[in-house]
Amino acid sequence: QTELFVRAKKMLYDNLSETQDKNELIEFINKKKMVDVPLCNNPKCEASLKSDTGGAKTLFIDTNRKILSEKCIVCNSKADYWAYVGKTY
């Protein structure tokens, strides 16, 4: 079990990127990466994100990571949280 956990964790972090730039987010999504981005709590931003990336959605909200002065990657208003975004296949 320990070996499986270590391999899964490595695979997760090898395929995880971070950005605050929407164009870079789209590039990462096209490369089948999961991306850590700042988002606001507006459902319209979630819908726009899904539309602009061809189906990527919020997979996980990181409640342990604090928002300092980051802006939402979609609407550029104050972000509420960091979220992992990606496509499910």
N, CA, C and O atoms as a CHARMM CRD file, in Angstrom:
* protein
*
  356
    1    1 GLN  N      0.81200  -1.18600   0.00000 PROA 1      0.00000
    2    1 GLN  CA     0.00000   0.00000   0.00000 PROA 1      0.00000
    3    1 GLN  C      0.85900   1.25500   0.00000 PROA 1      0.00000
    4    1 GLN  O      0.53800   2.24000  -0.66500 PROA 1      0.00000
    5    2 THR  N      1.93200   1.21100   0.73700 PROA 2      0.00000
    6    2 THR  CA     2.80900   2.38500   0.80100 PROA 2      0.00000
    7    2 THR  C      3.38400   2.69200  -0.57700 PROA 2      0.00000
    8    2 THR  O      3.42900   3.85000  -0.99200 PROA 2      0.00000
    9    3 GLU  N      3.81700   1.66500  -1.27700 PROA 3      0.00000
   10    3 GLU  CA     4.37300   1.87000  -2.61000 PROA 3      0.00000
   11    3 GLU  C      3.32500   2.43200  -3.57100 PROA 3      0.00000
   12    3 GLU  O      3.63300   3.32100  -4.36500 PROA 3      0.00000
   13    4 LEU  N      2.09900   1.92700  -3.50900 PROA 4      0.00000
   14    4 LEU  CA     1.03200   2.45100  -4.36000 PROA 4      0.00000
   15    4 LEU  C      0.76300   3.91900  -4.05900 PROA 4      0.00000
   16    4 LEU  O      0.57300   4.72200  -4.97200 PROA 4      0.00000
   17    5 PHE  N      0.74600   4.26800  -2.77100 PROA 5      0.00000
   18    5 PHE  CA     0.52400   5.65400  -2.37200 PROA 5      0.00000
   19    5 PHE  C      1.63900   6.55200  -2.89200 PROA 5      0.00000
   20    5 PHE  O      1.36300   7.62900  -3.42000 PROA 5      0.00000
   21    6 VAL  N      2.86900   6.13700  -2.75600 PROA 6      0.00000
   22    6 VAL  CA     4.01800   6.93000  -3.21300 PROA 6      0.00000
   23    6 VAL  C      3.95000   7.13300  -4.71800 PROA 6      0.00000
   24    6 VAL  O      4.19300   8.23700  -5.20400 PROA 6      0.00000
   25    7 ARG  N      3.62500   6.08800  -5.45800 PROA 7      0.00000
   26    7 ARG  CA     3.51700   6.19300  -6.92500 PROA 7      0.00000
   27    7 ARG  C      2.36700   7.12000  -7.32100 PROA 7      0.00000
   28    7 ARG  O      2.51900   7.93900  -8.22700 PROA 7      0.00000
   29    8 ALA  N      1.22100   7.00000  -6.65200 PROA 8      0.00000
   30    8 ALA  CA     0.06600   7.84900  -6.96300 PROA 8      0.00000
   31    8 ALA  C      0.37400   9.31600  -6.66200 PROA 8      0.00000
   32    8 ALA  O      0.01400  10.20100  -7.43800 PROA 8      0.00000
   33    9 LYS  N      1.03400   9.56900  -5.54400 PROA 9      0.00000
   34    9 LYS  CA     1.39400  10.92800  -5.16800 PROA 9      0.00000
   35    9 LYS  C      2.36400  11.53700  -6.17700 PROA 9      0.00000
   36    9 LYS  O      2.23100  12.70200  -6.55200 PROA 9      0.00000
   37   10 LYS  N      3.34400  10.73800  -6.61400 PROA 10     0.00000
   38   10 LYS  CA     4.30200  11.20900  -7.61500 PROA 10     0.00000
   39   10 LYS  C      3.58800  11.52800  -8.93000 PROA 10     0.00000
   40   10 LYS  O      3.87100  12.54700  -9.55900 PROA 10     0.00000
   41   11 MET  N      2.66500  10.65600  -9.34400 PROA 11     0.00000
   42   11 MET  CA     1.93000  10.87400 -10.58500 PROA 11     0.00000
   43   11 MET  C      1.08500  12.15400 -10.49000 PROA 11     0.00000
   44   11 MET  O      1.00500  12.91700 -11.45200 PROA 11     0.00000
   45   12 LEU  N      0.45800  12.38600  -9.33200 PROA 12     0.00000
   46   12 LEU  CA    -0.33700  13.59200  -9.13800 PROA 12     0.00000
   47   12 LEU  C      0.53400  14.83700  -9.29900 PROA 12     0.00000
   48   12 LEU  O      0.20300  15.72900 -10.08100 PROA 12     0.00000
   49   13 TYR  N      1.63500  14.90100  -8.56900 PROA 13     0.00000
   50   13 TYR  CA     2.46100  16.10600  -8.58900 PROA 13     0.00000
   51   13 TYR  C      3.25500  16.27100  -9.87900 PROA 13     0.00000
   52   13 TYR  O      3.63500  17.39000 -10.22200 PROA 13     0.00000
   53   14 ASP  N      3.51300  15.18600 -10.59900 PROA 14     0.00000
   54   14 ASP  CA     4.16000  15.29200 -11.91100 PROA 14     0.00000
   55   14 ASP  C      3.21500  15.91300 -12.94400 PROA 14     0.00000
   56   14 ASP  O      3.66000  16.47800 -13.94300 PROA 14     0.00000
   57   15 ASN  N      1.91100  15.80100 -12.69300 PROA 15     0.00000
   58   15 ASN  CA     0.91400  16.30100 -13.64400 PROA 15     0.00000
   59   15 ASN  C      0.15400  17.51400 -13.11900 PROA 15     0.00000
   60   15 ASN  O     -0.91100  17.85400 -13.63400 PROA 15     0.00000
   61   16 LEU  N      0.69200  18.15700 -12.10900 PROA 16     0.00000
   62   16 LEU  CA     0.05900  19.33200 -11.51900 PROA 16     0.00000
   63   16 LEU  C      0.90400  20.56200 -11.81400 PROA 16     0.00000
   64   16 LEU  O      2.10900  20.57500 -11.56300 PROA 16     0.00000
   65   17 SER  N      0.26500  21.58900 -12.34500 PROA 17     0.00000
   66   17 SER  CA     0.93400  22.85700 -12.61400 PROA 17     0.00000
   67   17 SER  C      0.16400  23.96600 -11.90800 PROA 17     0.00000
   68   17 SER  O     -0.96800  23.76200 -11.46700 PROA 17     0.00000
   69   18 GLU  N      0.77300  25.12400 -11.80400 PROA 18     0.00000
   70   18 GLU  CA     0.11600  26.27300 -11.18500 PROA 18     0.00000
   71   18 GLU  C      0.24700  27.46700 -12.10500 PROA 18     0.00000
   72   18 GLU  O      1.29600  27.68000 -12.71300 PROA 18     0.00000
   73   19 THR  N     -0.82000  28.24900 -12.20700 PROA 19     0.00000
   74   19 THR  CA    -0.76600  29.46900 -13.00100 PROA 19     0.00000
   75   19 THR  C     -1.81600  30.45900 -12.52600 PROA 19     0.00000
   76   19 THR  O     -2.80100  30.09700 -11.88300 PROA 19     0.00000
   77   20 GLN  N     -1.57700  31.70900 -12.86100 PROA 20     0.00000
   78   20 GLN  CA    -2.55700  32.76300 -12.64100 PROA 20     0.00000
   79   20 GLN  C     -2.90300  33.43000 -13.97000 PROA 20     0.00000
   80   20 GLN  O     -3.52500  34.49100 -14.00200 PROA 20     0.00000
   81   21 ASP  N     -2.49100  32.79300 -15.06400 PROA 21     0.00000
   82   21 ASP  CA    -2.71800  33.30200 -16.41200 PROA 21     0.00000
   83   21 ASP  C     -3.67800  32.36600 -17.15500 PROA 21     0.00000
   84   21 ASP  O     -3.43100  31.16300 -17.24900 PROA 21     0.00000
   85   22 LYS  N     -4.76100  32.92000 -17.67500 PROA 22     0.00000
   86   22 LYS  CA    -5.79200  32.10100 -18.32000 PROA 22     0.00000
   87   22 LYS  C     -5.26700  31.37400 -19.56800 PROA 22     0.00000
   88   22 LYS  O     -5.60800  30.21200 -19.78700 PROA 22     0.00000
   89   23 ASN  N     -4.45400  32.03600 -20.37700 PROA 23     0.00000
   90   23 ASN  CA    -3.91600  31.39100 -21.58200 PROA 23     0.00000
   91   23 ASN  C     -3.01100  30.21900 -21.21600 PROA 23     0.00000
   92   23 ASN  O     -3.03500  29.17600 -21.86900 PROA 23     0.00000
   93   24 GLU  N     -2.21900  30.40100 -20.17400 PROA 24     0.00000
   94   24 GLU  CA    -1.35300  29.31300 -19.71100 PROA 24     0.00000
   95   24 GLU  C     -2.19600  28.16000 -19.16200 PROA 24     0.00000
   96   24 GLU  O     -1.85900  26.99300 -19.36200 PROA 24     0.00000
   97   25 LEU  N     -3.28800  28.48700 -18.47400 PROA 25     0.00000
   98   25 LEU  CA    -4.21000  27.45600 -17.99000 PROA 25     0.00000
   99   25 LEU  C     -4.71300  26.60500 -19.14800 PROA 25     0.00000
  100   25 LEU  O     -4.71900  25.37600 -19.06500 PROA 25     0.00000
  101   26 ILE  N     -5.12600  27.24700 -20.20900 PROA 26     0.00000
  102   26 ILE  CA    -5.64700  26.52500 -21.38400 PROA 26     0.00000
  103   26 ILE  C     -4.56300  25.63500 -21.98400 PROA 26     0.00000
  104   26 ILE  O     -4.84600  24.50900 -22.39200 PROA 26     0.00000
  105   27 GLU  N     -3.32800  26.12500 -22.04300 PROA 27     0.00000
  106   27 GLU  CA    -2.21400  25.30700 -22.55000 PROA 27     0.00000
  107   27 GLU  C     -2.01400  24.06000 -21.68700 PROA 27     0.00000
  108   27 GLU  O     -1.87100  22.95600 -22.21000 PROA 27     0.00000
  109   28 PHE  N     -2.00500  24.24000 -20.37300 PROA 28     0.00000
  110   28 PHE  CA    -1.82800  23.10400 -19.46200 PROA 28     0.00000
  111   28 PHE  C     -2.97200  22.09800 -19.60800 PROA 28     0.00000
  112   28 PHE  O     -2.73900  20.89000 -19.63100 PROA 28     0.00000
  113   29 ILE  N     -4.19700  22.59400 -19.70700 PROA 29     0.00000
  114   29 ILE  CA    -5.35700  21.70300 -19.86200 PROA 29     0.00000
  115   29 ILE  C     -5.23400  20.91400 -21.16000 PROA 29     0.00000
  116   29 ILE  O     -5.53600  19.72100 -21.19000 PROA 29     0.00000
  117   30 ASN  N     -4.79500  21.56900 -22.23300 PROA 30     0.00000
  118   30 ASN  CA    -4.61200  20.88100 -23.51400 PROA 30     0.00000
  119   30 ASN  C     -3.53200  19.80500 -23.43900 PROA 30     0.00000
  120   30 ASN  O     -3.53200  18.86100 -24.22900 PROA 30     0.00000
  121   31 LYS  N     -2.60300  19.95200 -22.47700 PROA 31     0.00000
  122   31 LYS  CA    -1.55800  18.94600 -22.27100 PROA 31     0.00000
  123   31 LYS  C     -1.98500  17.89800 -21.23700 PROA 31     0.00000
  124   31 LYS  O     -1.17000  17.10100 -20.77100 PROA 31     0.00000
  125   32 LYS  N     -3.27900  17.91200 -20.88700 PROA 32     0.00000
  126   32 LYS  CA    -3.87900  16.95200 -19.94700 PROA 32     0.00000
  127   32 LYS  C     -3.29000  17.06100 -18.54000 PROA 32     0.00000
  128   32 LYS  O     -3.11900  16.06000 -17.84300 PROA 32     0.00000
  129   33 LYS  N     -2.98600  18.29000 -18.14000 PROA 33     0.00000
  130   33 LYS  CA    -2.48800  18.55200 -16.80100 PROA 33     0.00000
  131   33 LYS  C     -3.63800  18.98500 -15.90000 PROA 33     0.00000
  132   33 LYS  O     -4.68400  19.42500 -16.37700 PROA 33     0.00000
  133   34 MET  N     -3.43600  18.85600 -14.61300 PROA 34     0.00000
  134   34 MET  CA    -4.32200  19.43900 -13.62600 PROA 34     0.00000
  135   34 MET  C     -3.62700  20.72800 -13.19000 PROA 34     0.00000
  136   34 MET  O     -2.40600  20.75300 -13.03100 PROA 34     0.00000
  137   35 VAL  N     -4.40600  21.80400 -12.99700 PROA 35     0.00000
  138   35 VAL  CA    -3.81200  23.11200 -12.77600 PROA 35     0.00000
  139   35 VAL  C     -4.37400  23.75000 -11.51300 PROA 35     0.00000
  140   35 VAL  O     -5.58600  23.75600 -11.29700 PROA 35     0.00000
  141   36 ASP  N     -3.49200  24.28200 -10.68700 PROA 36     0.00000
  142   36 ASP  CA    -3.86300  24.97400  -9.46600 PROA 36     0.00000
  143   36 ASP  C     -4.00800  26.45700  -9.80900 PROA 36     0.00000
  144   36 ASP  O     -3.03600  27.10600 -10.19400 PROA 36     0.00000
  145   37 VAL  N     -5.23300  26.99400  -9.66800 PROA 37     0.00000
  146   37 VAL  CA    -5.51800  28.37600 -10.05100 PROA 37     0.00000
  147   37 VAL  C     -6.34100  29.08000  -8.97800 PROA 37     0.00000
  148   37 VAL  O     -7.06100  28.42900  -8.22100 PROA 37     0.00000
  149   38 PRO  N     -6.23900  30.41100  -8.90900 PROA 38     0.00000
  150   38 PRO  CA    -7.11000  31.16100  -8.00800 PROA 38     0.00000
  151   38 PRO  C     -8.46800  31.39700  -8.67300 PROA 38     0.00000
  152   38 PRO  O     -8.54100  31.77400  -9.84300 PROA 38     0.00000
  153   39 LEU  N     -9.53500  31.17000  -7.91600 PROA 39     0.00000
  154   39 LEU  CA   -10.89200  31.35800  -8.43400 PROA 39     0.00000
  155   39 LEU  C    -11.73900  32.11700  -7.42700 PROA 39     0.00000
  156   39 LEU  O    -11.46600  32.10400  -6.22700 PROA 39     0.00000
  157   40 CYS  N    -12.77300  32.78000  -7.93600 PROA 40     0.00000
  158   40 CYS  CA   -13.74900  33.40600  -7.05300 PROA 40     0.00000
  159   40 CYS  C    -14.93000  32.44600  -6.89100 PROA 40     0.00000
  160   40 CYS  O    -14.95900  31.37700  -7.50000 PROA 40     0.00000
  161   41 ASN  N    -15.87100  32.82700  -6.09100 PROA 41     0.00000
  162   41 ASN  CA   -16.99500  31.96800  -5.73900 PROA 41     0.00000
  163   41 ASN  C    -18.17800  32.11400  -6.69600 PROA 41     0.00000
  164   41 ASN  O    -19.25000  31.57700  -6.41500 PROA 41     0.00000
  165   42 ASN  N    -18.02200  32.80900  -7.79700 PROA 42     0.00000
  166   42 ASN  CA   -19.11300  33.09000  -8.72400 PROA 42     0.00000
  167   42 ASN  C    -19.35700  31.89100  -9.65500 PROA 42     0.00000
  168   42 ASN  O    -18.43900  31.47000 -10.35800 PROA 42     0.00000
  169   43 PRO  N    -20.57300  31.33700  -9.67100 PROA 43     0.00000
  170   43 PRO  CA   -20.87500  30.20900 -10.56900 PROA 43     0.00000
  171   43 PRO  C    -20.67100  30.54000 -12.05100 PROA 43     0.00000
  172   43 PRO  O    -20.38900  29.65100 -12.85500 PROA 43     0.00000
  173   44 LYS  N    -20.81300  31.82000 -12.40900 PROA 44     0.00000
  174   44 LYS  CA   -20.59900  32.21500 -13.80800 PROA 44     0.00000
  175   44 LYS  C    -19.13800  32.01900 -14.21300 PROA 44     0.00000
  176   44 LYS  O    -18.84700  31.68500 -15.36100 PROA 44     0.00000
  177   45 CYS  N    -18.22800  32.22600 -13.27200 PROA 45     0.00000
  178   45 CYS  CA   -16.80300  32.00800 -13.56900 PROA 45     0.00000
  179   45 CYS  C    -16.52200  30.52600 -13.78600 PROA 45     0.00000
  180   45 CYS  O    -15.74200  30.16000 -14.66600 PROA 45     0.00000
  181   46 GLU  N    -17.15400  29.67800 -12.99000 PROA 46     0.00000
  182   46 GLU  CA   -17.00100  28.23100 -13.15900 PROA 46     0.00000
  183   46 GLU  C    -17.52000  27.80600 -14.54300 PROA 46     0.00000
  184   46 GLU  O    -16.88200  27.00700 -15.22800 PROA 46     0.00000
  185   47 ALA  N    -18.67100  28.34000 -14.94400 PROA 47     0.00000
  186   47 ALA  CA   -19.24300  28.01000 -16.25500 PROA 47     0.00000
  187   47 ALA  C    -18.34900  28.53300 -17.37900 PROA 47     0.00000
  188   47 ALA  O    -18.13700  27.84200 -18.37500 PROA 47     0.00000
  189   48 SER  N    -17.83200  29.73500 -17.22500 PROA 48     0.00000
  190   48 SER  CA   -16.94300  30.31100 -18.23200 PROA 48     0.00000
  191   48 SER  C    -15.64700  29.51000 -18.33700 PROA 48     0.00000
  192   48 SER  O    -15.13600  29.27700 -19.43200 PROA 48     0.00000
  193   49 LEU  N    -15.12800  29.09600 -17.19400 PROA 49     0.00000
  194   49 LEU  CA   -13.91300  28.28400 -17.16500 PROA 49     0.00000
  195   49 LEU  C    -14.11700  26.98500 -17.94500 PROA 49     0.00000
  196   49 LEU  O    -13.26700  26.58100 -18.73800 PROA 49     0.00000
  197   50 LYS  N    -15.24600  26.34900 -17.70800 PROA 50     0.00000
  198   50 LYS  CA   -15.56100  25.09100 -18.39800 PROA 50     0.00000
  199   50 LYS  C    -15.67200  25.31000 -19.90200 PROA 50     0.00000
  200   50 LYS  O    -15.17900  24.50400 -20.69200 PROA 50     0.00000
  201   51 SER  N    -16.31500  26.39500 -20.29100 PROA 51     0.00000
  202   51 SER  CA   -16.49100  26.71400 -21.70600 PROA 51     0.00000
  203   51 SER  C    -15.16100  27.05500 -22.38500 PROA 51     0.00000
  204   51 SER  O    -14.87300  26.56900 -23.47900 PROA 51     0.00000
  205   52 ASP  N    -14.36500  27.88500 -21.73700 PROA 52     0.00000
  206   52 ASP  CA   -13.10900  28.34700 -22.32300 PROA 52     0.00000
  207   52 ASP  C    -12.04600  27.25800 -22.42800 PROA 52     0.00000
  208   52 ASP  O    -11.15900  27.34400 -23.27800 PROA 52     0.00000
  209   53 THR  N    -12.12300  26.24200 -21.58100 PROA 53     0.00000
  210   53 THR  CA   -11.09500  25.19200 -21.56700 PROA 53     0.00000
  211   53 THR  C    -11.56400  23.89900 -22.22900 PROA 53     0.00000
  212   53 THR  O    -10.84400  22.90100 -22.21700 PROA 53     0.00000
  213   54 GLY  N    -12.73800  23.91100 -22.79300 PROA 54     0.00000
  214   54 GLY  CA   -13.23300  22.70700 -23.45500 PROA 54     0.00000
  215   54 GLY  C    -13.66400  21.61700 -22.49300 PROA 54     0.00000
  216   54 GLY  O    -13.58000  20.43100 -22.81400 PROA 54     0.00000
  217   55 GLY  N    -14.12600  22.01300 -21.30900 PROA 55     0.00000
  218   55 GLY  CA   -14.68500  21.02300 -20.39900 PROA 55     0.00000
  219   55 GLY  C    -13.99000  20.85900 -19.06000 PROA 55     0.00000
  220   55 GLY  O    -14.40500  20.02100 -18.25900 PROA 55     0.00000
  221   56 ALA  N    -12.94500  21.63300 -18.78900 PROA 56     0.00000
  222   56 ALA  CA   -12.27300  21.50900 -17.49400 PROA 56     0.00000
  223   56 ALA  C    -13.16700  22.08100 -16.40300 PROA 56     0.00000
  224   56 ALA  O    -13.92400  23.02400 -16.63100 PROA 56     0.00000
  225   57 LYS  N    -13.06700  21.49700 -15.22100 PROA 57     0.00000
  226   57 LYS  CA   -13.89600  21.95000 -14.10800 PROA 57     0.00000
  227   57 LYS  C    -13.09100  21.88200 -12.81900 PROA 57     0.00000
  228   57 LYS  O    -11.99300  21.32700 -12.78500 PROA 57     0.00000
  229   58 THR  N    -13.65200  22.45300 -11.76600 PROA 58     0.00000
  230   58 THR  CA   -13.00400  22.41200 -10.46200 PROA 58     0.00000
  231   58 THR  C    -13.05200  20.99000  -9.93100 PROA 58     0.00000
  232   58 THR  O    -14.11700  20.37700  -9.85200 PROA 58     0.00000
  233   59 LEU  N    -11.88600  20.47300  -9.56800 PROA 59     0.00000
  234   59 LEU  CA   -11.79500  19.11000  -9.04600 PROA 59     0.00000
  235   59 LEU  C    -11.57800  19.09600  -7.53900 PROA 59     0.00000
  236   59 LEU  O    -11.96200  18.14400  -6.85900 PROA 59     0.00000
  237   60 PHE  N    -10.95500  20.16200  -7.01400 PROA 60     0.00000
  238   60 PHE  CA   -10.61400  20.20200  -5.59300 PROA 60     0.00000
  239   60 PHE  C    -10.37500  21.64900  -5.18300 PROA 60     0.00000
  240   60 PHE  O     -9.69100  22.38900  -5.89000 PROA 60     0.00000
  241   61 ILE  N    -10.92700  22.05300  -4.06000 PROA 61     0.00000
  242   61 ILE  CA   -10.68600  23.38700  -3.51300 PROA 61     0.00000
  243   61 ILE  C     -9.75100  23.23300  -2.32500 PROA 61     0.00000
  244   61 ILE  O    -10.05200  22.52500  -1.36400 PROA 61     0.00000
  245   62 ASP  N     -8.61300  23.90700  -2.40700 PROA 62     0.00000
  246   62 ASP  CA    -7.58900  23.81100  -1.36700 PROA 62     0.00000
  247   62 ASP  C     -7.90200  24.79300  -0.24000 PROA 62     0.00000
  248   62 ASP  O     -7.57200  25.97500  -0.33800 PROA 62     0.00000
  249   63 THR  N     -8.52800  24.31700   0.81300 PROA 63     0.00000
  250   63 THR  CA    -8.91200  25.17600   1.92800 PROA 63     0.00000
  251   63 THR  C     -7.73800  25.49700   2.84600 PROA 63     0.00000
  252   63 THR  O     -7.84900  26.37500   3.70100 PROA 63     0.00000
  253   64 ASN  N     -6.63000  24.80800   2.68600 PROA 64     0.00000
  254   64 ASN  CA    -5.45000  25.06800   3.51900 PROA 64     0.00000
  255   64 ASN  C     -4.57700  26.19600   2.97400 PROA 64     0.00000
  256   64 ASN  O     -3.77800  26.77500   3.71000 PROA 64     0.00000
  257   65 ARG  N     -4.72400  26.50000   1.72100 PROA 65     0.00000
  258   65 ARG  CA    -3.89300  27.52800   1.08800 PROA 65     0.00000
  259   65 ARG  C     -4.63600  28.86400   1.12800 PROA 65     0.00000
  260   65 ARG  O     -5.78300  28.95800   0.69000 PROA 65     0.00000
  261   66 LYS  N     -3.98900  29.87000   1.64300 PROA 66     0.00000
  262   66 LYS  CA    -4.60800  31.18900   1.80700 PROA 66     0.00000
  263   66 LYS  C     -4.48400  32.03300   0.53700 PROA 66     0.00000
  264   66 LYS  O     -3.47400  31.99200  -0.16700 PROA 66     0.00000
  265   67 ILE  N     -5.53400  32.79300   0.27000 PROA 67     0.00000
  266   67 ILE  CA    -5.51400  33.78100  -0.80600 PROA 67     0.00000
  267   67 ILE  C     -4.94000  35.06700  -0.22600 PROA 67     0.00000
  268   67 ILE  O     -5.40900  35.55500   0.80200 PROA 67     0.00000
  269   68 LEU  N     -3.94200  35.60400  -0.87600 PROA 68     0.00000
  270   68 LEU  CA    -3.33900  36.85400  -0.42400 PROA 68     0.00000
  271   68 LEU  C     -3.89500  38.00700  -1.26300 PROA 68     0.00000
  272   68 LEU  O     -4.85300  38.66700  -0.86000 PROA 68     0.00000
  273   69 SER  N     -3.30700  38.24100  -2.40400 PROA 69     0.00000
  274   69 SER  CA    -3.79900  39.30600  -3.28700 PROA 69     0.00000
  275   69 SER  C     -4.13300  38.75500  -4.67600 PROA 69     0.00000
  276   69 SER  O     -4.24800  39.51200  -5.63900 PROA 69     0.00000
  277   70 GLU  N     -4.28600  37.44500  -4.77000 PROA 70     0.00000
  278   70 GLU  CA    -4.53800  36.82400  -6.07400 PROA 70     0.00000
  279   70 GLU  C     -5.91600  37.21000  -6.60800 PROA 70     0.00000
  280   70 GLU  O     -6.86500  37.43800  -5.85800 PROA 70     0.00000
  281   71 LYS  N     -5.97900  37.27000  -7.92600 PROA 71     0.00000
  282   71 LYS  CA    -7.21900  37.59600  -8.63100 PROA 71     0.00000
  283   71 LYS  C     -7.76600  36.34000  -9.29800 PROA 71     0.00000
  284   71 LYS  O     -7.01000  35.45300  -9.69200 PROA 71     0.00000
  285   72 CYS  N     -9.07900  36.27600  -9.41800 PROA 72     0.00000
  286   72 CYS  CA    -9.73100  35.15900 -10.10500 PROA 72     0.00000
  287   72 CYS  C     -9.18500  35.06200 -11.52300 PROA 72     0.00000
  288   72 CYS  O     -9.07100  36.07100 -12.21900 PROA 72     0.00000
  289   73 ILE  N     -8.85300  33.87300 -11.94300 PROA 73     0.00000
  290   73 ILE  CA    -8.26900  33.65300 -13.26300 PROA 73     0.00000
  291   73 ILE  C     -9.26600  33.95400 -14.38800 PROA 73     0.00000
  292   73 ILE  O     -8.86300  34.17100 -15.53000 PROA 73     0.00000
  293   74 VAL  N    -10.55300  33.96800 -14.07000 PROA 74     0.00000
  294   74 VAL  CA   -11.58300  34.19900 -15.08900 PROA 74     0.00000
  295   74 VAL  C    -12.00300  35.66300 -15.14200 PROA 74     0.00000
  296   74 VAL  O    -11.92600  36.28300 -16.20200 PROA 74     0.00000
  297   75 CYS  N    -12.44900  36.23300 -14.00900 PROA 75     0.00000
  298   75 CYS  CA   -13.04600  37.57600 -14.02400 PROA 75     0.00000
  299   75 CYS  C    -12.13800  38.66300 -13.47000 PROA 75     0.00000
  300   75 CYS  O    -12.47300  39.84500 -13.54600 PROA 75     0.00000
  301   76 ASN  N    -11.00100  38.28200 -12.91800 PROA 76     0.00000
  302   76 ASN  CA   -10.01100  39.22200 -12.39000 PROA 76     0.00000
  303   76 ASN  C    -10.46900  39.96500 -11.13000 PROA 76     0.00000
  304   76 ASN  O     -9.85200  40.95600 -10.74000 PROA 76     0.00000
  305   77 SER  N    -11.54700  39.49100 -10.49300 PROA 77     0.00000
  306   77 SER  CA   -11.92500  40.05900  -9.19700 PROA 77     0.00000
  307   77 SER  C    -11.13900  39.30600  -8.11400 PROA 77     0.00000
  308   77 SER  O    -10.40000  38.37200  -8.42600 PROA 77     0.00000
  309   78 LYS  N    -11.29100  39.70200  -6.86300 PROA 78     0.00000
  310   78 LYS  CA   -10.54900  39.04900  -5.78800 PROA 78     0.00000
  311   78 LYS  C    -10.90800  37.56300  -5.73900 PROA 78     0.00000
  312   78 LYS  O    -12.08500  37.20200  -5.71700 PROA 78     0.00000
  313   79 ALA  N     -9.90500  36.72500  -5.72100 PROA 79     0.00000
  314   79 ALA  CA   -10.13200  35.27900  -5.65100 PROA 79     0.00000
  315   79 ALA  C    -10.56500  34.88800  -4.24100 PROA 79     0.00000
  316   79 ALA  O    -10.18000  35.53100  -3.26400 PROA 79     0.00000
  317   80 ASP  N    -11.36700  33.83200  -4.14200 PROA 80     0.00000
  318   80 ASP  CA   -11.82500  33.33200  -2.84800 PROA 80     0.00000
  319   80 ASP  C    -11.03900  32.11300  -2.38500 PROA 80     0.00000
  320   80 ASP  O    -10.96000  31.83700  -1.18800 PROA 80     0.00000
  321   81 TYR  N    -10.46000  31.38600  -3.33000 PROA 81     0.00000
  322   81 TYR  CA    -9.73900  30.16700  -2.98500 PROA 81     0.00000
  323   81 TYR  C     -8.85600  29.71700  -4.14000 PROA 81     0.00000
  324   81 TYR  O     -9.00800  30.17300  -5.27400 PROA 81     0.00000
  325   82 TRP  N     -7.93600  28.81800  -3.83400 PROA 82     0.00000
  326   82 TRP  CA    -7.13700  28.11600  -4.85500 PROA 82     0.00000
  327   82 TRP  C     -7.87400  26.81800  -5.17000 PROA 82     0.00000
  328   82 TRP  O     -8.38300  26.15100  -4.26900 PROA 82     0.00000
  329   83 ALA  N     -7.92600  26.46700  -6.43800 PROA 83     0.00000
  330   83 ALA  CA    -8.62400  25.25000  -6.83700 PROA 83     0.00000
  331   83 ALA  C     -7.83200  24.49800  -7.88900 PROA 83     0.00000
  332   83 ALA  O     -7.19000  25.09300  -8.75500 PROA 83     0.00000
  333   84 TYR  N     -7.89200  23.17500  -7.79700 PROA 84     0.00000
  334   84 TYR  CA    -7.32500  22.34300  -8.84700 PROA 84     0.00000
  335   84 TYR  C     -8.38800  22.22800  -9.92900 PROA 84     0.00000
  336   84 TYR  O     -9.54200  21.89600  -9.65700 PROA 84     0.00000
  337   85 VAL  N     -7.97800  22.50800 -11.15400 PROA 85     0.00000
  338   85 VAL  CA    -8.87700  22.48000 -12.31500 PROA 85     0.00000
  339   85 VAL  C     -8.33000  21.45800 -13.29100 PROA 85     0.00000
  340   85 VAL  O     -7.11900  21.36300 -13.49400 PROA 85     0.00000
  341   86 GLY  N     -9.23500  20.69000 -13.89800 PROA 86     0.00000
  342   86 GLY  CA    -8.81300  19.71900 -14.89600 PROA 86     0.00000
  343   86 GLY  C    -10.00500  19.05300 -15.53700 PROA 86     0.00000
  344   86 GLY  O    -11.15400  19.29700 -15.16900 PROA 86     0.00000
  345   87 LYS  N     -9.71100  18.21200 -16.49900 PROA 87     0.00000
  346   87 LYS  CA   -10.75100  17.43800 -17.17000 PROA 87     0.00000
  347   87 LYS  C    -10.77400  16.04200 -16.56800 PROA 87     0.00000
  348   87 LYS  O     -9.74500  15.50400 -16.15900 PROA 87     0.00000
  349   88 THR  N    -11.95400  15.47600 -16.52400 PROA 88     0.00000
  350   88 THR  CA   -12.06200  14.07100 -16.11900 PROA 88     0.00000
  351   88 THR  C    -12.32300  13.27300 -17.38600 PROA 88     0.00000
  352   88 THR  O    -13.13800  13.65700 -18.22400 PROA 88     0.00000
  353   89 TYR  N    -11.62400  12.16700 -17.50900 PROA 89     0.00000
  354   89 TYR  CA   -11.72000  11.35200 -18.71900 PROA 89     0.00000
  355   89 TYR  C    -12.34700  10.02700 -18.41100 PROA 89     0.00000
  356   89 TYR  O    -12.51500   9.19900 -19.30700 PROA 89     0.00000
